[in-house]
Amino acid sequence: MAKALYRTYRPGTFAEVRGQELGTSDEDIYEMDAASNRGIDEIRELREGVLTHPFSSPYKFYILDEAHALTRDAWGALLKTLEEPPKHVMFVLATTELDKVPDTIQSRCQVFKFKK
């Protein structure tokens, strides 16, 4: 059985990520409060946005804060984008309740647990 590309090329540890030059300007960083914008319409808008190229950076960087608050339909709409993101897009899903993030989403992410 072939190994999935994301398992082959994604960093194995946080140390491999830390210190890299992402080089993303402020105009190419998008933060979404998923507790307030938790529905499928907001995710559809996000999906349209990822198709456009960054303004002045090599990447568009999306941060979904309180990601656990997304609805089931919103997770379904986001799944395809997380499976095959455009090369110019990076996602960070931040949550305090990882158990509320569907397994289908977690299996496509690299999870880092932070403590005080």
N, C-alpha and C positions, 0 to 999 in steps of 0.2 A: 504494500500500500504506500502511495506517495505521501510525503510529508507536506503539509500546507505551507505556502510561502511565508505567511505571517509567523509561523512557528520557526521557520528557518532563519529569517532575517531580523526579527525583533530582538531588542536587547534582552539578555537573560537576567540581568541584575540592574538595580537602580544606579550603581556605580558606573555602568556603561552609558547611562543617559546623562548623568550629572556632569557638568563642565562642557557640554557641547555648545557650540555657537549656533543657536537657532536663528539669530539675526532677524527677528520679526519686529517690525515697527509697530507703534501703538495703533495705527490705523488698520492694521491687519490682525489685531487681537479682538476677539468677540467673546463677551461673557454673557451668559444667559442664566438668570435665576429660574431654575426649573421648578421651584416651589410656586412661583407666581405665573410662570409660562409653561404649564405642564401638559398642554393638550396637543392633539395631532396637528392642528393648524399651525402652531408655533414650530413644530418639527418639520412640517412641510416647507415652511418659509426658510428654515435653516438649511434643508436639503437643496433648495434652489440656490441659496447663497454659496454653498460649497462648490458649485459648478463654475462660478466665476473665479478668475485668477486674482491673486493678491494685488494690492495697489502698488506697493514699493518694496516688498519683501519676497524672499523665496517661498514663504509659507503663509497660509492663513491659519491662525491658532484659535480654536474654539474651546472655551471653558464652560462646562455645564455644571453650575453649582447646585447643590441639593438634588443631584440627579435621581435619587431614589423616589422623588415626588412625581416623576413622569407617569402618565397614565399608561395602561396596557397598550392602547392603540398607538400612543406616541412612541413607546418602545418598539413596536412593530414597524412603524414608519422609519425609525432611526436605524434599525438593524441592517438593512441593505447598505446604507452609507458606511456603517462601521465595518461591514464585511469587506467592502471594496472602496475605500476612500480614495478620492483623487490624490495624486502624488503631492499636490501642493497644500494639503490639508492635514492638520493634526488636531486630535481631540484629547481633552482632559475631562474626565467625569469625576467630579468630587462629590463625596457622600459621607454622611456620618452613620448611615444605615445600609451597609453593604448587602445585608440579607434581603433587602427590598429590591435590589437590582436583579432582574431576571438572569438565570443561569446562561441563557443564550447570549446575553450581552457580556456577562463576565467572562465567558469562554473566549471572547474575541478581544479581550483587554488584558493588559498587564496590570496587576493589582499591587499597590503599595499601601501598607497600613502604617500610619503615623501615630505615634504616641507622644504624650507630653514629655 
